[in-house]
Amino acid sequence: MVSKQTTRAMRPLTTREQQVLQLMAHGLTSKESGKRLGISQRTVETHRVAIYRKTHMTSMAELLRWAIITKKVTLPKKEGTA
């Protein structure tokens, strides 16, 4: 079950915030995400803060669970699976 906090209205994520969220789901650090997106580590951290604020989530586990359930992110397939 998704947190009771999700019953509050969530502001939509920007395209960049969605990209950062996707990279979070793939396990990249802020530094790695910044390199991938061509932005600074600090800018990625700012986007992460905005994501938590807009979604009313308080932990990475809670955020990623919500993102997976609501199909905001796609997870990479493991090698050897169909």
C-alpha positions in Angstrom: 0.0 0.0 0.0 1.3 3.4 -0.9 1.7 5.9 2.0 -1.3 7.8 3.3 0.7 10.9 2.4 0.0 10.2 -1.3 -3.7 11.2 -0.7 -2.5 14.8 -0.6 -2.4 16.4 -4.0 1.0 15.9 -5.7 2.4 18.5 -7.9 3.6 17.1 -11.3 7.3 16.4 -11.7 9.2 18.3 -14.4 10.8 16.4 -17.2 14.2 16.8 -15.5 12.9 15.6 -12.2 11.4 12.6 -13.9 14.8 11.9 -15.5 16.5 12.2 -12.0 13.9 9.9 -10.5 14.5 7.3 -13.2 18.3 7.4 -12.5 17.6 7.1 -8.8 15.6 3.9 -9.5 18.6 2.6 -11.4 20.7 3.2 -8.3 22.9 6.0 -9.6 24.3 8.5 -7.2 23.8 12.3 -7.6 27.3 12.5 -9.0 26.7 9.7 -11.5 23.3 11.2 -12.5 24.9 14.6 -13.0 27.5 13.2 -15.3 24.8 11.3 -17.2 22.6 14.4 -17.6 25.3 16.9 -18.1 24.5 18.9 -14.9 26.2 19.4 -11.6 25.9 17.0 -8.6 24.4 19.9 -6.6 21.7 20.5 -9.3 20.8 16.8 -9.1 20.5 17.0 -5.4 18.2 20.1 -5.8 16.0 18.0 -8.1 15.9 15.2 -5.6 14.8 17.5 -2.9 12.0 18.9 -5.2 10.9 15.3 -6.0 10.6 14.4 -2.3 8.7 17.7 -1.6 6.3 17.3 -4.5 5.5 13.7 -3.8 5.3 14.1 0.0 7.7 11.1 0.4 10.2 10.9 3.2 12.4 7.9 2.3 14.1 6.6 -0.8 12.3 3.2 -0.4 8.9 4.9 -0.1 9.6 7.1 -3.1 10.8 4.3 -5.3 8.0 2.0 -4.3 5.5 4.7 -5.3 7.4 5.4 -8.5 7.3 1.7 -9.5 3.6 1.2 -8.6 2.5 4.3 -10.4 4.8 3.4 -13.4 6.7 6.7 -13.1 9.9 4.6 -13.6 10.9 1.5 -15.5 13.4 -0.9 -14.0 16.2 -2.5 -16.0 15.6 -6.2 -16.8 18.1 -8.6 -15.2 20.4 -10.4 -17.5 19.0 -13.9 -18.4 15.3 -12.9 -18.0 12.8 -12.6 -20.8 
